[in-house]
Amino acid sequence: AGGADGGAAGGPGGPGGGSGWDSGWGSTYQQPAPKPRGRRGGLVAAVLVAALVAGGLGGGIGYTLAKNDDTGSTTVSASDTGASQVKRDPNSIAGVAAKALPSTVTIEAESSNGQGGTGTGFVFDTQGHIVTNNHVVADAVDGGKLTATFPNGKKYDAEIVGHAQGYDVAVIKLKNAPSDLKPLALGNSDKVAVGDETIAIGAPFGLSNTVTTGIISAKSRPVASSDGSGDSKASYMSALQTDASINPGNSGGPLLDARGAVIGINSAIQSSSSGGLGGSGQSGSIGLGFAIPINQAKYVAQQLIKTGKPVYAKIGASVSLEDSTNGAQITDQGASGSAAVEQGGPADKAGLKPGDVITRLDDSVIDSGPTLIGEIWTHKPGDTVKITYKRGGQEHTVDVTLGSRVGDS
């Protein structure tokens, strides 16, 4: 999901890995490729033209009906007495949206060469920190421009505090932030249940302050996504799946529970291979949206605010990113010819070796390398996890204390 949102999200093999419902995890996750700012302007222009035309037709029809309305209509109009005083239940969708909208922003990121797009973010604290997706702000990382606009129209320049490509989380800070910021309450994504109601806020296709609803469709859904650039590495998450309508521009926006607490950050969508929307290459919602659980995103955001760099948990072993349904196999060799199992690292200390196939981490079934990465990254360095693996047809279980890696590499 997103407007600066990235393109071909990978299947189990990372970026570009797998395609169609019969691949690795059963699908290819896709985020539409970044588009030039001018194209986004064209979309807005088209929407405005359509609105003006509709308005003109409506006015003409209204005049005609009024002119001929002398035959004694039998329709009954509801009294509007006191209509402006209607009070909605604060726990209704309207009530939750009214409270949450003032704490969301539409983010525009522009690179030094003028390329960019639109995404969403939400107020994290009273100091002016805004949480969003890494792929939303990626264009502005090296000398670009970043702005955040609130629903009341107030627009602020912003700067990137830190970004985590692997987690697809970023924190920006408003310049000259107002003193009356109201952070959104953070929920507990571990307590979310399938079937819980969800509310998503974002700027789909540049239409800011849009609210959609749905339910939690699944939990712990392994997702690998990419921003679509040629040198992009995949982001991995054990995601919350929702059928709330999420489209390009929703990226980085909050996924709320029925009480209005943030339970996730909307980040990716599964979309049809046709490109959708007239074949323009910009695909839209088919009811399969994915959000980073807020418990993980909160930890990442706090690290970014504290040090400016992400911290990742690791087992110290390279695993295959190829399509698989059998588990995560430790490769024979690591990146750039390095050892597949880091000497003295967590996996080495636990006795894991190249060729071992990891099939379970605690209670989670591991069917591929990316699934393993996503599950590991839901933990913090220093956590001890139980890993089940197969070697030579025999199953073994060991405890592994996770190590740490600082920064994206």
Salt bridges, closest charged atoms under 4 A:
ASP5 OD2 - HIS135 NE2 3.90
GLU108 OE1 - ARG37 NH1 2.54
GLU108 OE1 - ARG40 NH2 3.35
GLU110 OE1 - ARG37 NE 3.12
ASP125 OD2 - HIS129 ND1 2.78
ASP168 OD2 - HIS135 ND1 2.82
ASP257 OD2 - ARG259 NH2 3.25
GLU342 OE1 - LYS314 NZ 2.88
ASP356 OD1 - ARG391 NE 2.79
ASP383 OD2 - HIS379 ND1 3.65
ASP399 OD1 - LYS386 NZ 3.04
